[in-house]
Amino acid sequence: MPGIMERNQQKVELAQLGYSLKYIDDWPPKTTLYRHKPSYNVEGMIVEDIGTTAPNVPGNPDYVLSKARIGMFPWPPSATCTCKWCVGQNGEKKTKDVVPEDNSSVIIIEV
């Protein structure tokens, strides 16, 4: 369990990453995280693509902060997302909207 100074530092970092203060203060016991950055294996092949979900993960701030640092957030990637994996170095979007065959939701694919 983090101390008060570590918790305040986590709150500031989570807020800078786009988390609402309501989420930080009233975090859910379990949440679903979405990849905003693909996951690669040792051969350099994509193992989990952008938009892949990780359901039922712990929702506590220290866990979601560690996952946010590697590109996983509780909101799906979209054209309006401002995380560093969805926006390029010079401010232009690095993603596009792709509608899956079953029309269940919009998936963002890195261009």
Helices and strands as residue ranges (DSSP letters): H 4-16, H 21-25, E 30-35, E 39-40, E 46-48, E 53-58, H 61-68, E 72-73, E 95-98, E 107-110
